Amino acid sequence: MRVGGKWTAMVLRCLEDGTPRRFSELRVPLHWITPKVLTETLRAMERDGFLRRTVHDENPPRVEYALTDLGRSLITPLDAACAWARTHAPEITEARTAYERAAS
């Protein structure tokens, strides 16, 4: 299951507006992810039912990715996790600083 996958949340954010996106369109905001890793992430998310891959009968074939209802259901918990992280960022930074001081 890829809910906690390293790039899953980023792909969810790129698709959350409901607009299907092509691979090349996902590569723009996710430019730091290698094409291989993005492909693996998309395949895993499709396998887990979080997104739908649609191949259009064109030449060359056009492939689009869109969130399923299951994938969209992850947006609310993701928003909550992001809000928690923003709220607690100073505490996390303080804890890291204290840890690094103690370790040196």
N, C-alpha and C positions, 0 to 999 in steps of 0.2 A: 504494500500500500504506500502511495507516494504523498500522503497528506503532509508529511514532514520532510519531503524531499527538498534538497537545497534550492532548487529553482522553481518548484511548484507554485509557490506564492507569487513569484514574479510573473509567471505565465498567467496565473489567475488574474492578476492586476491588468495585464495587457488585453485580456479578453472580457473583462467584467462589464464593459458597456454593451455587450450583446452583439457587436459587429463581428462577423466572421473575418478572420485575418489569414493571409497567406504567410507561408514560412518567411519569405523575404520581408514582409511587413512586421513580423515578430522580431526579426533580427535587428531592426533599427533601434527600438528601445532596449533590447537585450544584447547589445553589441559586444559586451564583455563575455558572453557565453559562446563557447565554440559551437560551430554548426553541428558537430557530432553530439555534443552534450545536449543541445537544444532538441535535436532529433530524438535522442534517447528519452528525454523528459516528456516530449509530446507523445511518444509511443506508450510510455508508462502511464501517462495520464489518460490516454485513450483506453488502454487495457483496463484501468481501474474505473472507467465510466465517467471521468470528470470532463472529458471533452469529446467532441465528435469531429472526425476527419471526413470531409466530403470531397470526393474526386469528381470534378465536372467533366463531362464528355466533350472535350475540346482538344484542339491540336495546336500547341502542346497541352497536355492535361493541366488543368488548374485545380490546385488542392487548397482547401480552406479549413481552418480550425475554428471551432466555436465551443463555448461551454455548454454542457448539458445541464439539466435541472440539478443533478447531483453536484456538478461542479459549481454552479451558482450558489448552492446551499453552503458552500465553504466561505463565501464572501463575508457573511456576518461574523463568524468566528475569527476570520482573518482581520476584520476591522477591529474587533475587540482586542486581539493580540497586539495589533499596532498601537492602539490607544494605550494599552497597558505599558508597552515599551516606551512610548513618549512620556507617560506619567512618571515612570520609574527610571528613566535614563540617568538623571543625576545620582541616584542611589547606586546604580550599577557602575557608573564611572568612579564614584567614591570608593566602592568596594574593590574595584580593580586596582585603583591607586594604592589603597591600603595593602592589598595582596602583594603588589610589586615591591612596595617599600619593605614589607616583612621578608620577602624572598631574597632581597639583596643585602 
